[in-house]
Amino acid sequence: MITFNTLGDMLLRRYIVDFIAQMQNLSAPIYTQLRENSNFTPSGDGAYFAIRIAGNEAGGGWRATDDNVLPTASNENVKKARVRPKKYYHTVTFSGLAEAVSARGGEDAFASGITDAISQAVKRAGARFEVDFLRGDGTGRLTNTTASPSASTSIAVDDARPFRSGQVIVGLSNSTGLRIFGPVTVVSKSISGATITVSSAVTGSGSANDGIYISGEQSEASAPTEVTALGLPAIVSATGTIYNLSRTTYPILQSKVIAAGDVALDEALLRRLRRQLLVETDVGSLDGFAMISNWEQYDRYTEISLPFRRFSDMRLELGAQQELTTFEGRPWLISWAALPDQVFQLNLGAIERGVVRPLSIDERVNMAWVPGQDAFTVLMKYYGENVARMVNQTAKLTGLTTPTY
């Protein structure tokens, strides 16, 4: 006879951490290329690590005469950065009837009955990680409205790419964090039309640029705070703070940012971005660096490079295989989730996944029955943060003209 405990044990045996990580790779192909830092060990209110702000440039000094005067003493300038892990949860619910029917056929039948739901949960969580890494500012904001809805189920947005059918969303003020509309469920989206359709009519604040968030992530009572893992928009920046340190006070923490000024992508902009990384960070080589963008910006690059390569009889590195999409020998990673008007170039080794707990089934509260209901839940959770140890080895082009979808 199968008992409640053995069912839970079976889930843990079947869905081990390594298997879950392999499934995540299917929906987070770019994010999972970041190296996982196994030494990420937070304590107290976060994980602390050293960042070298400046070196000891006072060491050594030439003297024209034998005056026996030593140069002024100095030291390496090291500051302490603080990283606080973020929490991510994904819950799957099964009815008592589904459990009884599948359990009657034995452990294998039960595993077969729920394996699809667990597998899809892992892949959807991976897709969320990919979206947050490629376009997240840490608050969980998916995008902004471009026009205030007025008792309508259609909402005009800056970009409809990050939305998925079934998501429960709310509209919040990006300044006060107060709820403006929702929660409502996303029914469909139009990327070319830059709209989403929701389950019931909503009314906005009367002005554009209200933020759209997943329901329940923000308090909805104060200004949006950092609740999700930091993505590239938060890491690759020349202003603000990162890991409790000011980029203005410590310029070495500033990324290279080139504002394109609403012009189309061209090779001059790409080479300018590459040149700034080579010269200003003194890396000497771009080994380990990669370009990241959406499909539209990469297609724009191929449009301008194709005639030149044909004229010069050069090999055109195009194709369906990921390793063939390159820019001057460096990988060009493409994702549907990337921001439409930006292109990133960064050292993939400069950003690590600081993982306290990988996405996995919680063995302590696994298969908890819902009070007052004939249903049980399976809880999956992840604790971690994206840690940029070499912020200045990241760069981006912003404000590019977005090609027609």
C-alpha positions in Angstrom: 0.0 0.0 0.0 1.3 3.4 -1.0 1.3 5.9 1.9 1.5 9.7 1.9 5.1 9.6 3.1 6.3 7.2 0.4 4.7 9.3 -2.3 6.6 12.3 -1.0 9.8 10.2 -0.9 9.2 9.0 -4.4 9.0 12.7 -5.6 12.3 13.5 -4.0 14.0 10.4 -5.5 12.7 11.1 -9.0 13.2 14.8 -9.1 16.8 15.2 -7.8 18.6 18.5 -8.1 20.7 17.5 -11.1 17.7 16.4 -13.1 15.9 19.6 -12.3 19.0 21.6 -13.4 19.1 19.8 -16.7 15.4 20.6 -17.4 16.1 24.3 -16.5 18.7 24.4 -19.3 15.9 23.9 -21.8 14.2 27.2 -20.9 17.1 29.3 -19.7 19.9 28.7 -22.3 21.7 32.0 -21.6 21.2 32.3 -17.9 22.6 28.8 -17.3 25.8 29.6 -19.1 26.8 31.7 -16.0 29.1 29.8 -13.7 27.6 28.7 -10.4 29.7 29.9 -7.4 29.7 27.0 -5.0 31.5 29.1 -2.4 28.6 31.6 -2.1 28.1 31.5 1.7 25.9 34.3 3.1 25.8 34.9 6.8 23.9 37.5 8.8 22.2 40.0 6.5 24.0 38.8 3.3 27.1 37.6 1.7 30.1 39.9 1.8 33.0 39.9 -0.6 35.9 42.2 -1.5 36.0 44.4 -4.5 39.3 46.0 -5.5 38.6 49.7 -6.1 42.1 50.9 -6.8 45.7 49.5 -6.6 48.7 50.7 -4.7 50.1 53.1 -7.4 52.3 54.9 -4.9 54.6 51.9 -4.6 58.0 52.6 -6.3 59.5 55.9 -7.3 62.5 57.1 -9.2 64.9 59.6 -7.6 67.3 61.7 -9.6 69.6 62.3 -6.7 70.6 60.3 -3.7 68.4 62.1 -1.3 67.4 59.0 0.7 63.7 60.0 0.6 61.2 57.2 0.3 58.0 57.6 -1.7 54.7 58.2 0.2 53.3 54.9 1.5 49.9 53.7 0.1 47.9 50.5 0.0 45.5 48.5 -2.1 42.0 50.1 -1.9 39.5 47.3 -1.2 35.8 47.8 -0.4 33.2 45.4 1.0 30.3 44.5 -1.2 27.1 43.0 0.2 24.8 40.6 -1.7 21.5 39.5 -0.3 20.1 36.3 -1.7 16.6 36.4 -3.2 13.8 33.9 -2.7 11.9 32.2 -5.5 8.9 29.8 -5.1 6.9 27.7 -7.5 4.0 25.7 -6.1 2.2 22.8 -7.9 -1.2 21.7 -6.7 -2.9 18.3 -7.2 -6.4 17.2 -6.3 -7.1 14.3 -3.9 -8.9 12.5 -6.7 -5.9 12.8 -9.1 -3.7 11.5 -6.3 -6.0 8.5 -5.6 -6.5 7.5 -9.2 -2.8 7.6 -10.0 -1.8 6.0 -6.7 -4.1 3.1 -7.3 -1.9 1.9 -10.1 1.3 1.9 -8.0 4.3 4.2 -7.5 5.1 4.2 -11.3 1.5 5.2 -12.1 1.7 8.1 -9.7 5.0 9.3 -11.1 3.6 9.1 -14.6 0.5 11.1 -13.5 2.4 14.1 -12.1 5.7 14.0 -14.0 4.4 16.3 -16.7 3.2 18.9 -14.2 6.6 18.9 -12.3 8.6 19.0 -15.5 6.6 22.0 -16.8 6.9 23.7 -13.5 10.7 23.5 -13.7 10.8 24.7 -17.3 8.5 27.6 -16.5 10.7 28.6 -13.5 13.7 28.5 -15.9 11.9 30.8 -18.3 11.3 33.2 -15.4 14.9 33.1 -14.5 15.9 33.8 -18.1 13.5 36.8 -18.3 14.7 38.2 -15.0 18.3 37.9 -16.0 18.0 39.4 -19.5 15.6 42.3 -18.6 15.0 42.5 -14.9 15.9 45.6 -12.8 15.5 43.7 -9.5 11.9 44.8 -8.8 10.2 42.2 -10.9 8.7 44.8 -13.3 7.9 43.2 -16.6 7.3 46.3 -18.6 5.5 49.7 -18.5 2.1 50.7 -20.0 2.4 53.1 -23.0 -1.1 54.3 -22.6 -3.5 54.2 -19.6 -6.3 51.6 -20.1 -9.8 52.9 -19.6 -12.3 50.1 -18.6 -10.6 47.9 -21.2 -9.3 44.3 -21.4 -6.6 45.5 -23.8 -3.5 47.1 -22.3 -0.9 48.9 -24.5 2.6 48.1 -23.2 6.2 49.0 -24.1 7.0 45.3 -24.9 4.7 42.3 -24.8 7.5 39.7 -25.0 7.9 38.8 -21.2 4.2 37.9 -20.8 2.8 34.4 -20.8 -0.8 33.3 -20.8 -2.0 32.5 -17.3 0.2 35.0 -15.5 -1.6 37.0 -12.8 -0.5 40.6 -13.0 -1.1 44.0 -11.3 -0.5 47.5 -12.4 1.6 49.5 -9.9 2.9 53.1 -9.8 6.6 52.9 -10.5 7.1 55.8 -8.0 4.7 55.0 -5.1 4.2 51.3 -5.6 0.5 51.6 -5.0 -1.8 49.3 -7.0 -3.5 50.9 -9.9 -5.3 47.9 -11.4 -5.6 44.1 -11.0 -5.0 41.4 -10.2 -6.0 40.1 -13.6 -4.9 37.1 -15.6 -3.1 37.4 -18.9 -5.2 35.8 -21.7 -3.1 36.6 -24.7 -0.4 39.0 -26.1 0.5 40.7 -29.4 4.2 41.4 -29.8 3.8 43.2 -33.1 0.9 45.3 -31.6 2.6 45.8 -28.2 -0.6 44.8 -26.3 -1.8 42.3 -23.8 -5.3 41.1 -23.3 -6.4 40.4 -19.7 -9.3 38.5 -18.1 -11.3 41.5 -17.0 -11.5 45.2 -17.9 -9.1 47.5 -16.0 -8.6 51.2 -15.7 -5.2 52.9 -15.3 -4.0 56.0 -13.5 -4.8 58.3 -16.4 -1.1 58.6 -17.5 1.3 56.3 -19.2 4.3 54.4 -17.7 2.5 52.5 -15.0 4.6 49.4 -14.2 3.2 45.9 -14.6 4.3 43.2 -12.1 3.5 39.7 -11.2 0.8 39.8 -8.5 2.1 39.2 -4.9 5.7 40.0 -5.4 5.6 43.7 -4.3 4.0 44.9 -1.1 1.7 47.2 -3.2 1.9 49.7 -0.4 5.2 51.5 -1.0 7.7 52.2 -3.7 8.9 49.0 -5.5 11.9 47.4 -3.9 14.5 44.9 -5.0 12.8 41.5 -4.6 14.1 39.5 -7.6 17.6 38.4 -8.7 19.4 41.2 -10.4 19.3 41.1 -14.2 21.5 42.6 -16.9 19.7 46.0 -16.8 20.6 46.4 -13.1 24.1 45.1 -13.4 25.2 46.7 -16.6 24.8 50.4 -15.8 26.9 53.5 -15.3 24.8 55.0 -12.5 23.2 54.1 -9.2 24.4 51.6 -6.7 25.3 48.0 -6.9 25.7 45.6 -3.9 25.5 48.6 -1.5 28.3 50.5 -3.3 27.9 53.8 -5.3 29.1 53.7 -8.9 29.6 57.5 -8.8 31.9 57.2 -5.8 33.8 54.2 -7.2 33.8 54.6 -11.0 35.4 51.1 -11.4 32.0 49.8 -10.8 30.6 51.5 -13.8 29.7 49.6 -16.9 30.4 50.9 -20.4 27.1 52.3 -21.7 26.7 53.9 -25.1 23.4 55.7 -25.8 22.7 55.1 -29.5 20.2 58.0 -29.7 17.4 56.1 -31.4 19.5 55.1 -34.4 19.7 51.7 -36.1 22.4 49.2 -35.0 25.5 49.2 -37.2 29.0 47.8 -37.0 30.5 51.1 -36.0 28.5 51.0 -32.8 29.4 47.4 -32.1 33.1 48.1 -32.7 33.0 51.2 -30.5 31.5 49.1 -27.7 34.2 46.5 -28.1 36.9 49.1 -28.2 35.8 50.7 -25.0 35.9 47.3 -23.3 39.4 46.5 -24.6 40.9 50.0 -23.9 39.3 51.0 -20.6 39.3 47.7 -18.8 42.7 46.6 -20.2 41.6 43.0 -20.7 43.9 42.6 -23.7 41.5 40.0 -25.3 37.8 39.4 -25.6 38.1 35.7 -24.8 35.1 34.8 -22.7 33.1 37.7 -23.9 29.8 37.4 -25.7 27.1 39.5 -27.3 23.5 39.2 -26.1 20.4 40.6 -27.8 17.0 39.6 -29.1 16.4 38.3 -32.6 15.5 41.6 -34.1 18.8 43.3 -33.3 20.8 40.3 -34.5 18.9 40.3 -37.7 19.7 44.0 -38.1 23.4 43.1 -37.7 23.2 40.4 -40.4 21.5 42.9 -42.8 24.4 45.3 -42.6 27.1 42.7 -42.6 25.8 40.5 -45.4 26.7 42.8 -48.4 30.2 43.4 -47.1 30.9 39.7 -46.5 29.6 38.8 -50.0 31.8 41.5 -51.6 34.8 40.4 -49.7 34.2 36.7 -50.3 34.2 36.1 -46.5 32.5 33.3 -44.8 29.1 34.4 -43.5 28.7 32.8 -40.1 24.9 32.3 -40.1 22.8 29.3 -39.4 20.4 27.7 -37.0 23.1 26.4 -34.7 23.8 28.6 -31.7 27.6 28.4 -32.1 27.4 29.9 -35.6 25.9 33.2 -34.5 29.0 35.3 -33.9 30.4 38.9 -34.2 34.0 38.9 -35.2 34.7 35.6 -33.6 32.8 36.1 -30.4 29.5 34.3 -29.6 26.3 36.3 -30.2 23.6 34.8 -27.9 20.0 35.4 -28.9 16.9 35.2 -26.8 13.2 36.0 -27.3 13.3 37.5 -23.8 16.0 40.1 -24.4 15.2 43.8 -24.4 14.2 45.0 -27.9 16.3 48.2 -28.1 19.5 47.0 -26.4 22.6 44.9 -27.2 24.9 43.7 -24.4 28.5 42.7 -24.5 30.0 41.2 -21.4 32.5 38.8 -20.0 30.4 35.8 -19.1 32.9 34.9 -16.4 32.4 38.4 -14.7 28.9 37.4 -13.5 28.3 34.3 -11.3 25.2 32.6 -10.0 25.5 32.8 -6.2 23.3 29.9 -5.2 22.4 29.2 -1.6 19.8 26.6 -2.6 19.3 25.4 -6.2 15.8 25.1 -7.5 14.5 21.9 -5.9 11.6 20.3 -4.1 11.4 21.3 -0.5 11.7 18.1 1.4 10.4 19.5 4.6 7.0 20.9 3.4 6.7 18.6 0.4 3.2 17.4 -0.4 1.5 19.4 2.2 -2.3 19.1 2.2 -4.2 22.3 1.7 -6.3 23.0 4.9 -10.0 22.6 4.3 -9.4 21.2 0.8 -9.0 17.8 -0.8 -5.7 18.8 -2.5 -2.0 18.8 -1.8 0.8 21.0 -3.0 4.4 20.4 -4.0 6.7 23.3 -3.2 9.8 24.1 -5.2 12.1 26.9 -4.2 15.4 28.6 -5.0 17.6 31.0 -3.0 20.3 33.0 -4.8 21.5 36.1 -6.5 23.5 37.1 -9.6 26.9 38.4 -8.5 28.9 40.6 -10.8 32.5 40.5 -9.5 33.9 42.5 -12.4 31.2 45.0 -13.2 33.5 47.1 -15.5 33.8 44.1 -17.9 30.2 44.6 -19.0 28.8 47.0 -21.6 25.7 47.7 -23.6 24.2 49.8 -26.4 20.9 51.4 -25.5 18.2 53.4 -27.3 18.6 51.4 -30.6 15.9 51.6 -33.2 13.7 48.6 -32.8 13.2 46.7 -36.1 9.7 45.9 -37.2 8.6 42.6 -35.7 
